Amino acid sequence: MAETLKKGTRVTGADREKLAGDLKKRYAAGESIRALAASTGRSYGFIHRILSESGVALRGRGGATRGKSKR
């Protein structure tokens, strides 16, 4: 499904729900939003919006985080 979408086309109704379900499963399995965007040819913002609309709890940003300094 995701591979058949052309960049910039509107995705509505049943197609949007099907895409959201597919993206939701892949995101839950550990794929990043950027990876999903690259594989579908859609933007980061589009994928983020679809996931948010479908009620997915988005993961925090990766990488090292600074803790409180111990003074």
Predicted model as a PDB file, atoms N, CA, C, CB and O in Angstrom, pLDDT in the B-factor column:
MODEL        1                                                                  
ATOM      1  N   MET A   1       0.828  -1.195   0.000  1.00 47.00           N  
ATOM      2  CA  MET A   1       0.000   0.000   0.000  1.00 47.00           C  
ATOM      3  C   MET A   1       0.862   1.243   0.000  1.00 47.00           C  
ATOM      4  CB  MET A   1      -0.936   0.006   1.200  1.00 47.00           C  
ATOM      5  O   MET A   1       0.719   2.087  -0.885  1.00 47.00           O  
ATOM      6  N   ALA A   2       1.750   1.381   0.965  1.00 47.00           N  
ATOM      7  CA  ALA A   2       2.551   2.589   1.110  1.00 47.00           C  
ATOM      8  C   ALA A   2       3.408   2.854  -0.123  1.00 47.00           C  
ATOM      9  CB  ALA A   2       3.433   2.484   2.337  1.00 47.00           C  
ATOM     10  O   ALA A   2       3.649   4.008  -0.476  1.00 47.00           O  
ATOM     11  N   GLU A   3       3.866   1.799  -0.773  1.00 49.00           N  
ATOM     12  CA  GLU A   3       4.744   1.967  -1.921  1.00 49.00           C  
ATOM     13  C   GLU A   3       4.005   2.489  -3.148  1.00 49.00           C  
ATOM     14  CB  GLU A   3       5.413   0.658  -2.251  1.00 49.00           C  
ATOM     15  O   GLU A   3       4.638   3.003  -4.070  1.00 49.00           O  
ATOM     16  N   THR A   4       2.684   2.370  -3.177  1.00 53.00           N  
ATOM     17  CA  THR A   4       1.931   2.797  -4.347  1.00 53.00           C  
ATOM     18  C   THR A   4       1.534   4.270  -4.285  1.00 53.00           C  
ATOM     19  CB  THR A   4       0.698   1.944  -4.499  1.00 53.00           C  
ATOM     20  O   THR A   4       0.994   4.798  -5.256  1.00 53.00           O  
ATOM     21  N   LEU A   5       1.790   4.939  -3.167  1.00 66.00           N  
ATOM     22  CA  LEU A   5       1.416   6.343  -3.035  1.00 66.00           C  
ATOM     23  C   LEU A   5       2.394   7.227  -3.782  1.00 66.00           C  
ATOM     24  CB  LEU A   5       1.354   6.750  -1.563  1.00 66.00           C  
ATOM     25  O   LEU A   5       3.605   7.011  -3.749  1.00 66.00           O  
ATOM     26  N   LYS A   6       1.844   8.231  -4.459  1.00 69.00           N  
ATOM     27  CA  LYS A   6       2.703   9.200  -5.127  1.00 69.00           C  
ATOM     28  C   LYS A   6       2.894  10.388  -4.200  1.00 69.00           C  
ATOM     29  CB  LYS A   6       2.102   9.648  -6.495  1.00 69.00           C  
ATOM     30  O   LYS A   6       1.970  10.783  -3.489  1.00 69.00           O  
ATOM     31  N   LYS A   7       4.070  10.948  -4.206  1.00 70.00           N  
ATOM     32  CA  LYS A   7       4.375  12.064  -3.333  1.00 70.00           C  
ATOM     33  C   LYS A   7       3.424  13.229  -3.598  1.00 70.00           C  
ATOM     34  CB  LYS A   7       5.828  12.505  -3.520  1.00 70.00           C  
ATOM     35  O   LYS A   7       3.194  13.616  -4.744  1.00 70.00           O  
ATOM     36  N   GLY A   8       2.884  13.772  -2.525  1.00 73.00           N  
ATOM     37  CA  GLY A   8       2.015  14.924  -2.652  1.00 73.00           C  
ATOM     38  C   GLY A   8       0.545  14.623  -2.884  1.00 73.00           C  
ATOM     39  O   GLY A   8      -0.276  15.540  -2.856  1.00 73.00           O  
ATOM     40  N   THR A   9       0.189  13.369  -3.111  1.00 78.00           N  
ATOM     41  CA  THR A   9      -1.225  13.050  -3.319  1.00 78.00           C  
ATOM     42  C   THR A   9      -1.938  12.998  -1.976  1.00 78.00           C  
ATOM     43  CB  THR A   9      -1.387  11.703  -4.072  1.00 78.00           C  
ATOM     44  O   THR A   9      -1.351  12.624  -0.960  1.00 78.00           O  
ATOM     45  N   ARG A  10      -3.195  13.376  -1.984  1.00 83.00           N  
ATOM     46  CA  ARG A  10      -3.987  13.325  -0.755  1.00 83.00           C  
ATOM     47  C   ARG A  10      -4.337  11.877  -0.434  1.00 83.00           C  
ATOM     48  CB  ARG A  10      -5.276  14.182  -0.888  1.00 83.00           C  
ATOM     49  O   ARG A  10      -4.640  11.080  -1.322  1.00 83.00           O  
ATOM     50  N   VAL A  11      -4.287  11.562   0.846  1.00 85.00           N  
ATOM     51  CA  VAL A  11      -4.649  10.217   1.295  1.00 85.00           C  
ATOM     52  C   VAL A  11      -5.820  10.399   2.251  1.00 85.00           C  
ATOM     53  CB  VAL A  11      -3.426   9.458   1.989  1.00 85.00           C  
ATOM     54  O   VAL A  11      -5.671  10.974   3.329  1.00 85.00           O  
ATOM     55  N   THR A  12      -6.985   9.904   1.847  1.00 82.00           N  
ATOM     56  CA  THR A  12      -8.187  10.103   2.660  1.00 82.00           C  
ATOM     57  C   THR A  12      -8.969   8.806   2.809  1.00 82.00           C  
ATOM     58  CB  THR A  12      -9.079  11.183   2.043  1.00 82.00           C  
ATOM     59  O   THR A  12      -8.713   7.819   2.119  1.00 82.00           O  
ATOM     60  N   GLY A  13      -9.919   8.835   3.719  1.00 87.00           N  
ATOM     61  CA  GLY A  13     -10.848   7.722   3.892  1.00 87.00           C  
ATOM     62  C   GLY A  13     -10.194   6.403   4.245  1.00 87.00           C  
ATOM     63  O   GLY A  13      -9.312   6.339   5.101  1.00 87.00           O  
ATOM     64  N   ALA A  14     -10.634   5.359   3.578  1.00 90.00           N  
ATOM     65  CA  ALA A  14     -10.161   4.006   3.866  1.00 90.00           C  
ATOM     66  C   ALA A  14      -8.662   3.857   3.582  1.00 90.00           C  
ATOM     67  CB  ALA A  14     -10.951   2.989   3.042  1.00 90.00           C  
ATOM     68  O   ALA A  14      -7.956   3.151   4.303  1.00 90.00           O  
ATOM     69  N   ASP A  15      -8.184   4.526   2.528  1.00 90.00           N  
ATOM     70  CA  ASP A  15      -6.749   4.449   2.215  1.00 90.00           C  
ATOM     71  C   ASP A  15      -5.917   5.014   3.355  1.00 90.00           C  
ATOM     72  CB  ASP A  15      -6.436   5.205   0.912  1.00 90.00           C  
ATOM     73  O   ASP A  15      -4.872   4.465   3.703  1.00 90.00           O  
ATOM     74  N   ARG A  16      -6.384   6.115   3.933  1.00 92.00           N  
ATOM     75  CA  ARG A  16      -5.654   6.749   5.038  1.00 92.00           C  
ATOM     76  C   ARG A  16      -5.656   5.835   6.268  1.00 92.00           C  
ATOM     77  CB  ARG A  16      -6.280   8.127   5.388  1.00 92.00           C  
ATOM     78  O   ARG A  16      -4.643   5.704   6.954  1.00 92.00           O  
ATOM     79  N   GLU A  17      -6.791   5.215   6.534  1.00 93.00           N  
ATOM     80  CA  GLU A  17      -6.887   4.304   7.682  1.00 93.00           C  
ATOM     81  C   GLU A  17      -5.980   3.092   7.498  1.00 93.00           C  
ATOM     82  CB  GLU A  17      -8.340   3.846   7.883  1.00 93.00           C  
ATOM     83  O   GLU A  17      -5.334   2.641   8.444  1.00 93.00           O  
ATOM     84  N   LYS A  18      -5.938   2.571   6.280  1.00 94.00           N  
ATOM     85  CA  LYS A  18      -5.081   1.417   5.990  1.00 94.00           C  
ATOM     86  C   LYS A  18      -3.608   1.796   6.138  1.00 94.00           C  
ATOM     87  CB  LYS A  18      -5.356   0.880   4.565  1.00 94.00           C  
ATOM     88  O   LYS A  18      -2.821   1.047   6.717  1.00 94.00           O  
ATOM     89  N   LEU A  19      -3.244   2.963   5.609  1.00 94.00           N  
ATOM     90  CA  LEU A  19      -1.870   3.450   5.724  1.00 94.00           C  
ATOM     91  C   LEU A  19      -1.506   3.678   7.190  1.00 94.00           C  
ATOM     92  CB  LEU A  19      -1.688   4.754   4.918  1.00 94.00           C  
ATOM     93  O   LEU A  19      -0.413   3.318   7.627  1.00 94.00           O  
ATOM     94  N   ALA A  20      -2.424   4.274   7.941  1.00 95.00           N  
ATOM     95  CA  ALA A  20      -2.179   4.537   9.360  1.00 95.00           C  
ATOM     96  C   ALA A  20      -1.940   3.227  10.114  1.00 95.00           C  
ATOM     97  CB  ALA A  20      -3.367   5.306   9.981  1.00 95.00           C  
ATOM     98  O   ALA A  20      -1.034   3.147  10.944  1.00 95.00           O  
ATOM     99  N   GLY A  21      -2.739   2.213   9.834  1.00 95.00           N  
ATOM    100  CA  GLY A  21      -2.571   0.915  10.486  1.00 95.00           C  
ATOM    101  C   GLY A  21      -1.226   0.296  10.170  1.00 95.00           C  
ATOM    102  O   GLY A  21      -0.566  -0.253  11.053  1.00 95.00           O  
ATOM    103  N   ASP A  22      -0.817   0.381   8.913  1.00 96.00           N  
ATOM    104  CA  ASP A  22       0.472  -0.161   8.482  1.00 96.00           C  
ATOM    105  C   ASP A  22       1.624   0.580   9.168  1.00 96.00           C  
ATOM    106  CB  ASP A  22       0.611  -0.065   6.944  1.00 96.00           C  
ATOM    107  O   ASP A  22       2.549  -0.042   9.691  1.00 96.00           O  
ATOM    108  N   LEU A  23       1.558   1.912   9.160  1.00 96.00           N  
ATOM    109  CA  LEU A  23       2.616   2.718   9.772  1.00 96.00           C  
ATOM    110  C   LEU A  23       2.673   2.491  11.280  1.00 96.00           C  
ATOM    111  CB  LEU A  23       2.397   4.207   9.470  1.00 96.00           C  
ATOM    112  O   LEU A  23       3.752   2.442  11.871  1.00 96.00           O  
ATOM    113  N   LYS A  24       1.505   2.355  11.890  1.00 96.00           N  
ATOM    114  CA  LYS A  24       1.414   2.120  13.333  1.00 96.00           C  
ATOM    115  C   LYS A  24       2.137   0.823  13.714  1.00 96.00           C  
ATOM    116  CB  LYS A  24      -0.067   2.061  13.779  1.00 96.00           C  
ATOM    117  O   LYS A  24       2.895   0.785  14.683  1.00 96.00           O  
ATOM    118  N   LYS A  25       1.891  -0.238  12.935  1.00 96.00           N  
ATOM    119  CA  LYS A  25       2.541  -1.528  13.204  1.00 96.00           C  
ATOM    120  C   LYS A  25       4.055  -1.432  13.052  1.00 96.00           C  
ATOM    121  CB  LYS A  25       1.992  -2.608  12.263  1.00 96.00           C  
ATOM    122  O   LYS A  25       4.808  -1.922  13.893  1.00 96.00           O  
ATOM    123  N   ARG A  26       4.484  -0.797  11.973  1.00 96.00           N  
ATOM    124  CA  ARG A  26       5.918  -0.680  11.700  1.00 96.00           C  
ATOM    125  C   ARG A  26       6.616   0.189  12.750  1.00 96.00           C  
ATOM    126  CB  ARG A  26       6.145  -0.095  10.298  1.00 96.00           C  
ATOM    127  O   ARG A  26       7.738  -0.108  13.158  1.00 96.00           O  
ATOM    128  N   TYR A  27       5.947   1.266  13.186  1.00 94.00           N  
ATOM    129  CA  TYR A  27       6.521   2.146  14.210  1.00 94.00           C  
ATOM    130  C   TYR A  27       6.621   1.397  15.542  1.00 94.00           C  
ATOM    131  CB  TYR A  27       5.664   3.437  14.374  1.00 94.00           C  
ATOM    132  O   TYR A  27       7.619   1.511  16.253  1.00 94.00           O  
ATOM    133  N   ALA A  28       5.579   0.633  15.871  1.00 94.00           N  
ATOM    134  CA  ALA A  28       5.580  -0.157  17.110  1.00 94.00           C  
ATOM    135  C   ALA A  28       6.671  -1.221  17.086  1.00 94.00           C  
ATOM    136  CB  ALA A  28       4.212  -0.818  17.325  1.00 94.00           C  
ATOM    137  O   ALA A  28       7.188  -1.609  18.133  1.00 94.00           O  
ATOM    138  N   ALA A  29       7.023  -1.696  15.877  1.00 94.00           N  
ATOM    139  CA  ALA A  29       8.067  -2.707  15.742  1.00 94.00           C  
ATOM    140  C   ALA A  29       9.464  -2.101  15.830  1.00 94.00           C  
ATOM    141  CB  ALA A  29       7.910  -3.448  14.427  1.00 94.00           C  
ATOM    142  O   ALA A  29      10.457  -2.828  15.816  1.00 94.00           O  
ATOM    143  N   GLY A  30       9.548  -0.771  15.920  1.00 92.00           N  
ATOM    144  CA  GLY A  30      10.842  -0.139  16.131  1.00 92.00           C  
ATOM    145  C   GLY A  30      11.356   0.754  15.020  1.00 92.00           C  
ATOM    146  O   GLY A  30      12.403   1.381  15.175  1.00 92.00           O  
ATOM    147  N   GLU A  31      10.642   0.829  13.893  1.00 94.00           N  
ATOM    148  CA  GLU A  31      11.099   1.712  12.810  1.00 94.00           C  
ATOM    149  C   GLU A  31      10.929   3.164  13.236  1.00 94.00           C  
ATOM    150  CB  GLU A  31      10.316   1.434  11.490  1.00 94.00           C  
ATOM    151  O   GLU A  31       9.989   3.503  13.955  1.00 94.00           O  
ATOM    152  N   SER A  32      11.837   4.011  12.789  1.00 94.00           N  
ATOM    153  CA  SER A  32      11.757   5.433  13.118  1.00 94.00           C  
ATOM    154  C   SER A  32      10.824   6.147  12.151  1.00 94.00           C  
ATOM    155  CB  SER A  32      13.155   6.078  13.088  1.00 94.00           C  
ATOM    156  O   SER A  32      10.495   5.628  11.085  1.00 94.00           O  
ATOM    157  N   ILE A  33      10.406   7.334  12.538  1.00 95.00           N  
ATOM    158  CA  ILE A  33       9.556   8.140  11.662  1.00 95.00           C  
ATOM    159  C   ILE A  33      10.325   8.463  10.385  1.00 95.00           C  
ATOM    160  CB  ILE A  33       9.092   9.447  12.377  1.00 95.00           C  
ATOM    161  O   ILE A  33       9.756   8.435   9.294  1.00 95.00           O  
ATOM    162  N   ARG A  34      11.609   8.769  10.515  1.00 94.00           N  
ATOM    163  CA  ARG A  34      12.420   9.085   9.330  1.00 94.00           C  
ATOM    164  C   ARG A  34      12.519   7.888   8.384  1.00 94.00           C  
ATOM    165  CB  ARG A  34      13.829   9.532   9.752  1.00 94.00           C  
ATOM    166  O   ARG A  34      12.461   8.051   7.165  1.00 94.00           O  
ATOM    167  N   ALA A  35      12.666   6.695   8.940  1.00 95.00           N  
ATOM    168  CA  ALA A  35      12.743   5.488   8.110  1.00 95.00           C  
ATOM    169  C   ALA A  35      11.410   5.247   7.396  1.00 95.00           C  
ATOM    170  CB  ALA A  35      13.121   4.256   8.973  1.00 95.00           C  
ATOM    171  O   ALA A  35      11.387   4.882   6.221  1.00 95.00           O  
ATOM    172  N   LEU A  36      10.310   5.453   8.109  1.00 96.00           N  
ATOM    173  CA  LEU A  36       8.986   5.294   7.500  1.00 96.00           C  
ATOM    174  C   LEU A  36       8.781   6.315   6.387  1.00 96.00           C  
ATOM    175  CB  LEU A  36       7.880   5.437   8.563  1.00 96.00           C  
ATOM    176  O   LEU A  36       8.239   5.992   5.330  1.00 96.00           O  
ATOM    177  N   ALA A  37       9.214   7.540   6.630  1.00 95.00           N  
ATOM    178  CA  ALA A  37       9.086   8.593   5.621  1.00 95.00           C  
ATOM    179  C   ALA A  37       9.888   8.239   4.372  1.00 95.00           C  
ATOM    180  CB  ALA A  37       9.555   9.946   6.189  1.00 95.00           C  
ATOM    181  O   ALA A  37       9.405   8.396   3.251  1.00 95.00           O  
ATOM    182  N   ALA A  38      11.101   7.766   4.571  1.00 95.00           N  
ATOM    183  CA  ALA A  38      11.954   7.409   3.433  1.00 95.00           C  
ATOM    184  C   ALA A  38      11.366   6.248   2.633  1.00 95.00           C  
ATOM    185  CB  ALA A  38      13.360   7.047   3.919  1.00 95.00           C  
ATOM    186  O   ALA A  38      11.399   6.263   1.403  1.00 95.00           O  
ATOM    187  N   SER A  39      10.834   5.253   3.318  1.00 94.00           N  
ATOM    188  CA  SER A  39      10.318   4.074   2.619  1.00 94.00           C  
ATOM    189  C   SER A  39       8.999   4.335   1.900  1.00 94.00           C  
ATOM    190  CB  SER A  39      10.138   2.942   3.597  1.00 94.00           C  
ATOM    191  O   SER A  39       8.674   3.651   0.930  1.00 94.00           O  
ATOM    192  N   THR A  40       8.236   5.324   2.372  1.00 93.00           N  
ATOM    193  CA  THR A  40       6.954   5.623   1.739  1.00 93.00           C  
ATOM    194  C   THR A  40       7.031   6.780   0.754  1.00 93.00           C  
ATOM    195  CB  THR A  40       5.928   5.931   2.790  1.00 93.00           C  
ATOM    196  O   THR A  40       6.104   6.992  -0.028  1.00 93.00           O  
ATOM    197  N   GLY A  41       8.129   7.528   0.785  1.00 92.00           N  
ATOM    198  CA  GLY A  41       8.255   8.687  -0.087  1.00 92.00           C  
ATOM    199  C   GLY A  41       7.457   9.881   0.399  1.00 92.00           C  
ATOM    200  O   GLY A  41       7.212  10.820  -0.359  1.00 92.00           O  
ATOM    201  N   ARG A  42       7.050   9.849   1.661  1.00 93.00           N  
ATOM    202  CA  ARG A  42       6.297  10.967   2.241  1.00 93.00           C  
ATOM    203  C   ARG A  42       7.206  11.741   3.183  1.00 93.00           C  
ATOM    204  CB  ARG A  42       5.025  10.461   2.994  1.00 93.00           C  
ATOM    205  O   ARG A  42       8.313  11.296   3.490  1.00 93.00           O  
ATOM    206  N   SER A  43       6.747  12.886   3.637  1.00 94.00           N  
ATOM    207  CA  SER A  43       7.569  13.715   4.518  1.00 94.00           C  
ATOM    208  C   SER A  43       7.507  13.223   5.960  1.00 94.00           C  
ATOM    209  CB  SER A  43       7.120  15.174   4.443  1.00 94.00           C  
ATOM    210  O   SER A  43       6.610  12.478   6.352  1.00 94.00           O  
ATOM    211  N   TYR A  44       8.500  13.670   6.737  1.00 95.00           N  
ATOM    212  CA  TYR A  44       8.539  13.374   8.162  1.00 95.00           C  
ATOM    213  C   TYR A  44       7.248  13.886   8.815  1.00 95.00           C  
ATOM    214  CB  TYR A  44       9.797  14.015   8.830  1.00 95.00           C  
ATOM    215  O   TYR A  44       6.631  13.183   9.615  1.00 95.00           O  
ATOM    216  N   GLY A  45       6.849  15.109   8.470  1.00 95.00           N  
ATOM    217  CA  GLY A  45       5.656  15.721   9.058  1.00 95.00           C  
ATOM    218  C   GLY A  45       4.386  14.942   8.761  1.00 95.00           C  
ATOM    219  O   GLY A  45       3.514  14.815   9.621  1.00 95.00           O  
ATOM    220  N   PHE A  46       4.278  14.419   7.541  1.00 95.00           N  
ATOM    221  CA  PHE A  46       3.104  13.628   7.161  1.00 95.00           C  
ATOM    222  C   PHE A  46       3.019  12.371   8.021  1.00 95.00           C  
ATOM    223  CB  PHE A  46       3.158  13.251   5.658  1.00 95.00           C  
ATOM    224  O   PHE A  46       1.958  12.048   8.554  1.00 95.00           O  
ATOM    225  N   ILE A  47       4.142  11.663   8.153  1.00 96.00           N  
ATOM    226  CA  ILE A  47       4.161  10.425   8.947  1.00 96.00           C  
ATOM    227  C   ILE A  47       3.856  10.741  10.406  1.00 96.00           C  
ATOM    228  CB  ILE A  47       5.535   9.709   8.826  1.00 96.00           C  
ATOM    229  O   ILE A  47       3.076  10.033  11.043  1.00 96.00           O  
ATOM    230  N   HIS A  48       4.463  11.794  10.940  1.00 96.00           N  
ATOM    231  CA  HIS A  48       4.236  12.210  12.326  1.00 96.00           C  
ATOM    232  C   HIS A  48       2.755  12.499  12.544  1.00 96.00           C  
ATOM    233  CB  HIS A  48       5.087  13.458  12.674  1.00 96.00           C  
ATOM    234  O   HIS A  48       2.183  12.074  13.548  1.00 96.00           O  
ATOM    235  N   ARG A  49       2.128  13.219  11.609  1.00 96.00           N  
ATOM    236  CA  ARG A  49       0.713  13.569  11.723  1.00 96.00           C  
ATOM    237  C   ARG A  49      -0.174  12.328  11.683  1.00 96.00           C  
ATOM    238  CB  ARG A  49       0.313  14.530  10.604  1.00 96.00           C  
ATOM    239  O   ARG A  49      -1.103  12.202  12.480  1.00 96.00           O  
ATOM    240  N   ILE A  50       0.109  11.416  10.764  1.00 96.00           N  
ATOM    241  CA  ILE A  50      -0.688  10.187  10.647  1.00 96.00           C  
ATOM    242  C   ILE A  50      -0.603   9.372  11.944  1.00 96.00           C  
ATOM    243  CB  ILE A  50      -0.202   9.332   9.440  1.00 96.00           C  
ATOM    244  O   ILE A  50      -1.614   8.883  12.448  1.00 96.00           O  
ATOM    245  N   LEU A  51       0.608   9.235  12.470  1.00 96.00           N  
ATOM    246  CA  LEU A  51       0.783   8.475  13.711  1.00 96.00           C  
ATOM    247  C   LEU A  51       0.061   9.157  14.870  1.00 96.00           C  
ATOM    248  CB  LEU A  51       2.279   8.315  14.040  1.00 96.00           C  
ATOM    249  O   LEU A  51      -0.601   8.491  15.666  1.00 96.00           O  
ATOM    250  N   SER A  52       0.183  10.474  14.968  1.00 95.00           N  
ATOM    251  CA  SER A  52      -0.482  11.212  16.040  1.00 95.00           C  
ATOM    252  C   SER A  52      -1.996  11.079  15.944  1.00 95.00           C  
ATOM    253  CB  SER A  52      -0.083  12.687  15.998  1.00 95.00           C  
ATOM    254  O   SER A  52      -2.672  10.870  16.951  1.00 95.00           O  
ATOM    255  N   GLU A  53      -2.528  11.202  14.724  1.00 93.00           N  
ATOM    256  CA  GLU A  53      -3.976  11.075  14.513  1.00 93.00           C  
ATOM    257  C   GLU A  53      -4.492   9.698  14.901  1.00 93.00           C  
ATOM    258  CB  GLU A  53      -4.320  11.357  13.059  1.00 93.00           C  
ATOM    259  O   GLU A  53      -5.632   9.556  15.343  1.00 93.00           O  
ATOM    260  N   SER A  54      -3.649   8.682  14.733  1.00 93.00           N  
ATOM    261  CA  SER A  54      -4.105   7.321  15.037  1.00 93.00           C  
ATOM    262  C   SER A  54      -3.850   6.930  16.492  1.00 93.00           C  
ATOM    263  CB  SER A  54      -3.417   6.327  14.117  1.00 93.00           C  
ATOM    264  O   SER A  54      -4.035   5.772  16.865  1.00 93.00           O  
ATOM    265  N   GLY A  55      -3.427   7.893  17.312  1.00 94.00           N  
ATOM    266  CA  GLY A  55      -3.310   7.663  18.751  1.00 94.00           C  
ATOM    267  C   GLY A  55      -2.046   6.959  19.199  1.00 94.00           C  
ATOM    268  O   GLY A  55      -2.006   6.419  20.304  1.00 94.00           O  
ATOM    269  N   VAL A  56      -1.016   6.952  18.374  1.00 93.00           N  
ATOM    270  CA  VAL A  56       0.247   6.302  18.743  1.00 93.00           C  
ATOM    271  C   VAL A  56       0.992   7.175  19.747  1.00 93.00           C  
ATOM    272  CB  VAL A  56       1.129   6.041  17.484  1.00 93.00           C  
ATOM    273  O   VAL A  56       1.075   8.392  19.577  1.00 93.00           O  
ATOM    274  N   ALA A  57       1.534   6.552  20.796  1.00 92.00           N  
ATOM    275  CA  ALA A  57       2.399   7.268  21.736  1.00 92.00           C  
ATOM    276  C   ALA A  57       3.786   7.343  21.102  1.00 92.00           C  
ATOM    277  CB  ALA A  57       2.445   6.555  23.154  1.00 92.00           C  
ATOM    278  O   ALA A  57       4.487   6.337  20.991  1.00 92.00           O  
ATOM    279  N   LEU A  58       4.166   8.544  20.690  1.00 92.00           N  
ATOM    280  CA  LEU A  58       5.439   8.710  19.995  1.00 92.00           C  
ATOM    281  C   LEU A  58       6.605   8.592  20.971  1.00 92.00           C  
ATOM    282  CB  LEU A  58       5.485  10.063  19.274  1.00 92.00           C  
ATOM    283  O   LEU A  58       6.529   9.042  22.114  1.00 92.00           O  
ATOM    284  N   ARG A  59       7.679   7.979  20.495  1.00 90.00           N  
ATOM    285  CA  ARG A  59       8.878   7.823  21.310  1.00 90.00           C  
ATOM    286  C   ARG A  59       9.611   9.159  21.412  1.00 90.00           C  
ATOM    287  CB  ARG A  59       9.807   6.736  20.717  1.00 90.00           C  
ATOM    288  O   ARG A  59       9.457  10.036  20.562  1.00 90.00           O  
ATOM    289  N   GLY A  60      10.407   9.291  22.465  1.00 88.00           N  
ATOM    290  CA  GLY A  60      11.222  10.491  22.618  1.00 88.00           C  
ATOM    291  C   GLY A  60      12.388  10.459  21.657  1.00 88.00           C  
ATOM    292  O   GLY A  60      12.640   9.446  21.004  1.00 88.00           O  
ATOM    293  N   ARG A  61      13.093  11.562  21.572  1.00 82.00           N  
ATOM    294  CA  ARG A  61      14.251  11.634  20.696  1.00 82.00           C  
ATOM    295  C   ARG A  61      15.349  10.723  21.218  1.00 82.00           C  
ATOM    296  CB  ARG A  61      14.758  13.081  20.576  1.00 82.00           C  
ATOM    297  O   ARG A  61      15.477  10.523  22.426  1.00 82.00           O  
ATOM    298  N   GLY A  62      16.131  10.180  20.317  1.00 74.00           N  
ATOM    299  CA  GLY A  62      17.217   9.273  20.704  1.00 74.00           C  
ATOM    300  C   GLY A  62      18.472  10.039  21.062  1.00 74.00           C  
ATOM    301  O   GLY A  62      18.478  11.268  21.128  1.00 74.00           O  
ATOM    302  N   GLY A  63      19.519   9.299  21.289  1.00 57.00           N  
ATOM    303  CA  GLY A  63      20.808   9.914  21.579  1.00 57.00           C  
ATOM    304  C   GLY A  63      21.042  10.109  23.059  1.00 57.00           C  
ATOM    305  O   GLY A  63      20.166   9.874  23.892  1.00 57.00           O  
ATOM    306  N   ALA A  64      22.248  10.546  23.360  1.00 56.00           N  
ATOM    307  CA  ALA A  64      22.621  10.755  24.755  1.00 56.00           C  
ATOM    308  C   ALA A  64      21.889  11.970  25.309  1.00 56.00           C  
ATOM    309  CB  ALA A  64      24.149  10.933  24.893  1.00 56.00           C  
ATOM    310  O   ALA A  64      21.708  12.975  24.622  1.00 56.00           O  
ATOM    311  N   THR A  65      21.479  11.856  26.548  1.00 56.00           N  
ATOM    312  CA  THR A  65      20.842  12.989  27.214  1.00 56.00           C  
ATOM    313  C   THR A  65      21.699  13.392  28.400  1.00 56.00           C  
ATOM    314  CB  THR A  65      19.390  12.643  27.665  1.00 56.00           C  
ATOM    315  O   THR A  65      22.343  12.556  29.034  1.00 56.00           O  
ATOM    316  N   ARG A  66      21.695  14.656  28.683  1.00 63.00           N  
ATOM    317  CA  ARG A  66      22.493  15.142  29.807  1.00 63.00           C  
ATOM    318  C   ARG A  66      21.705  15.026  31.092  1.00 63.00           C  
ATOM    319  CB  ARG A  66      22.933  16.593  29.582  1.00 63.00           C  
ATOM    320  O   ARG A  66      20.531  15.392  31.146  1.00 63.00           O  
ATOM    321  N   GLY A  67      22.340  14.526  32.107  1.00 64.00           N  
ATOM    322  CA  GLY A  67      21.700  14.463  33.416  1.00 64.00           C  
ATOM    323  C   GLY A  67      22.007  15.740  34.173  1.00 64.00           C  
ATOM    324  O   GLY A  67      22.737  16.596  33.673  1.00 64.00           O  
ATOM    325  N   LYS A  68      21.468  15.878  35.353  1.00 68.00           N  
ATOM    326  CA  LYS A  68      21.761  17.038  36.173  1.00 68.00           C  
ATOM    327  C   LYS A  68      23.202  16.977  36.624  1.00 68.00           C  
ATOM    328  CB  LYS A  68      20.815  17.118  37.380  1.00 68.00           C  
ATOM    329  O   LYS A  68      23.706  15.908  36.971  1.00 68.00           O  
ATOM    330  N   SER A  69      23.863  18.107  36.620  1.00 62.00           N  
ATOM    331  CA  SER A  69      25.263  18.123  37.038  1.00 62.00           C  
ATOM    332  C   SER A  69      25.338  17.927  38.555  1.00 62.00           C  
ATOM    333  CB  SER A  69      25.956  19.458  36.615  1.00 62.00           C  
ATOM    334  O   SER A  69      24.490  18.402  39.310  1.00 62.00           O  
ATOM    335  N   LYS A  70      26.367  17.221  38.964  1.00 66.00           N  
ATOM    336  CA  LYS A  70      26.529  16.908  40.396  1.00 66.00           C  
ATOM    337  C   LYS A  70      27.531  17.889  40.971  1.00 66.00           C  
ATOM    338  CB  LYS A  70      27.002  15.419  40.625  1.00 66.00           C  
ATOM    339  O   LYS A  70      28.739  17.674  40.873  1.00 66.00           O  
ATOM    340  N   ARG A  71      27.043  18.957  41.566  1.00 60.00           N  
ATOM    341  CA  ARG A  71      27.949  19.967  42.116  1.00 60.00           C  
ATOM    342  C   ARG A  71      27.982  19.904  43.593  1.00 60.00           C  
ATOM    343  CB  ARG A  71      27.557  21.342  41.682  1.00 60.00           C  
ATOM    344  O   ARG A  71      28.693  20.683  44.228  1.00 60.00           O  
TER     345      ARG A  71                                                      
ENDMDL                                                                          
END                                                                             
